[in-house]
Amino acid sequence: MRFADYAKIYVTGGHGGSGMAHFRREKYEPKGGPDGGDGGKGGDVILRGNKQLNTLLDLRYRKFVNAKDGQNGHTSRKQGKDGEDEILEVPMGTVAYDADSKERIGEITEDGEEIVIAEGGKGGLGNWHFRSATNQTPQHAQEGEEGAERTVELELKLIADVGLVGFPNAGKSTLLSALSAAKPKIADYPFTTLQPNLGVVTSSDYRSFVMADIPGIIEDAHEGKGLGIQFLRHIERNNLLLFVIAVNSDIKQEYNALLNELKAYRSDLLDKPRLLAISKMDLKENYELDEELDLKDSIDTILISSATGHNMEELKEKIWEKLQTVEQDKSS
């Protein structure tokens, strides 16, 4: 399935049905009172979370979404039928914005959760509502209201426990493949990963967590360069960031550059717990660094090789310990 994490749709709530102006006419009561019923409410356009979905691809091809109109009122004070809602199923992690005002409408985080993104119009009142001692034969009824119209932008932010952060060719996809059953495309050139990949990492004692391979960041990605911010947003939903830097690169320079990109996009991302994995250690004799790392913070670091499995179990353990600390902090 192709992955899509953005969609822009024009949505319209259903028009409310009009109230009816009518008078009761029966064989023995030719001049009965008003009995026009109310119009039905227009349908809403609703987002609904579906845990089986992981893409917004279907909505990329639905530019206009309209809910059904409410029916007009009937005689004998009978209300018109409400318009049918138009329900759009989306993955968890979908955030809706008003395209014009950029106002955040809401976010879907649970299966079955619903958000109304365009309300249907109210139905008009029938003429029996307007009867009074001085006007026993009201000739008018209300028209139904128009439904809300707006252009909505949908963004999907992947929900994963661990997000892999690094430059292209750092070995993130190889690491995800080695730790899980995921099979991302892997090759020796930049931007092999063009869409986020998810994998479930399990341990022998049935512990598990979800890891996301996020396409490689380049410097000035927050300004839209390279693959730009379209993938940086996925990092927002991760509980733990695992920085992956290849041992045959300038580790300190890359680490600082990654921190700067995250800070420029959203400074609070640096508040997330993080680990540093130095990858491709099979390129070094005895799996050792040539010199000690001189980083500006005391980040937990582990030396790994996805090709040979070096320290992979230890990495799983470190990740699990960090995630448990995150859960404890949330519950306290």
Phi, psi and omega in degrees: 000133175292146181261138175220128182243016179210140174210148178232121186228150176258118187243145180223125174288156180293149176286136177291143178291151180277146173290160184254138172260108185208153179236142182292127179230111179232169187304315183257009178217073186292344180234059179287170183284177180296139179216027178290130182275169182279154174283154178280155179289144175289151180290154177265155167262123191233137168268136178229130180290138178224113184292347179279348183261149176221019181208156175259019188303316182302322183283345177295338183252007176244091184281329183236126181233121183236132172278165183282150178283152172284153179276155177290159179292162182242178175288173179057034177061021180278131181281144174292154181291138177295147177292149181285135177292150173255113185255125179252116180275132184225161178288159171296145184096003179277128178246134181251135178232148169286122187295331183275310183271346185065014177292138178281117182280317180169178183221138176266118181239349183228153177296129180087351178294143183234145174226129176277121180255347174207113182279144174285156180285153178288148175284149179282156180277141176285168188290345180291341177290337189259011178287147179205175180295330182263349179220087184273355179228062180299130184266355186243158173222161182281146170279154176287154180278152175288149175284159179294143177236136177196159172260128186242133173258132178247130176238136177256122176248113185300138177263113179215153179290318186233131175249129178275124184238127178179171177282164177304143179068022176281345181102017182294313181296320178296322179295314179300318180296321182288329184271339186223186178269004179293148181232070179289158177291130184231128175203166186267058173208156185299152175058036171301318178277112180254357177211151179297143176241137179251143175218146177261121181261125181241153175248171183295337180263024174071010172286145181209157174208160182260131181241138180245126172270108184263133183311147187303140178271145169239165178298139183071022176299328181295343177266005178096005180284156183064230176274352168067196186286353181298338177252337178300329183295335180293335181293335183300329188268359183274141178281333184220137177254125177253104177285133179238119181229130181288143183293337181270024176239176175280094190300312182297316181296317181293319181298314180295322179295320178296316178300318181296321179294317178296317181296320181292328179283307177205111188298331182288351176296334180286350176278348180289145174300145180213155176233157177239123175249121174271112187267172177061035181292348175293348175282347183253143178293131180062018178054041182239148176285152179289330180208164181291146177288140179238074182264157186280355174225166185265060180286140175296129185234141177222139181264125187226163169220113178291332183291320183254352181084008182298122177062019181290319177295322177296322177296315177304316182296316180298317179298314181299317180298318179296319181295323178294324177295321178298315180297319179296320180294323180293322184277345182272000000 
